[in-house]
Amino acid sequence: IYTRFLSPSTGGTTRAILGKRSTSNGAGYALTVSGTSIRATLDDGSPSVSASLAGNYGDSVFHDALLVANRITNQLSITTELGSASASIALIVSPSNTVTFTIFIDHWDSTAQVGTLMSYLAIWVGIALSPSDLTTIITPV
């Protein structure tokens, strides 16, 4: 999943950017930001795996994020213009659920999402992208 998003100052609150997860501890996946980090989470109910990357993502500036769950290497990775991070997903059995994929923009939890914007979202299924692909994706042509 690739997205370009903007989040205002979070004031320490976590903002959900996108996801397919019914609760904070339910099966599925999510991308969240706070003033000090961005987090990609993959969960099958138990255990939950997160790849976190430090940086100011609640600064009212657009940021690019690339999330990859690679079953061949058993890695969940997140790459932004500020760096990359990964975590093992070897213990995740199935993150599937019946929850609708949602982009959390000024709804779902309006008190936490007000002012969050998304300018682009693309999903590639079955293709494992790498950090160098983010550079290619965000390079103007």
C-alpha positions, 0 to 999 in steps of 0.5 A: 500500500502506498499513500501520501497523507497530511496530519496536523499536530496530533497533540500526543493522540494517535491518528488512524490514516487507513486500515481494515481492523475493527478494534485496536486488538482485532485481526487486520491491518492499520497505518497510524501516526502520532507526533513522533512516529508512524506505525504499520500494524498487522494482527491476527488477534494474537499476536499483533506485529508493528513496524514503527518509524520515528519522525514528526508525521503530525506536522501538517506537511504531506508525507509518503508511506509505503507498507509491505507485508511480504510472506516470502521474507515474513517481514512487515515493512514501512518506508517513508521519506524519513527512513524505513523499519520492519518487523517479523510477521512469521507468527501471524497466521491470518489477518483476515476479517470481514471489516470494510477497508477504511480511509480515516479522513474526518470521520470514523472518530471525528475528534481524532481525525479532523484535519487529516488529508490524503492525496493519494492511495494505491494498492498492489496485491501480490507484489512485494515492493522495496524501499527503492520503489518508494523513490520511484513512486514519488519521483515526478515525471 
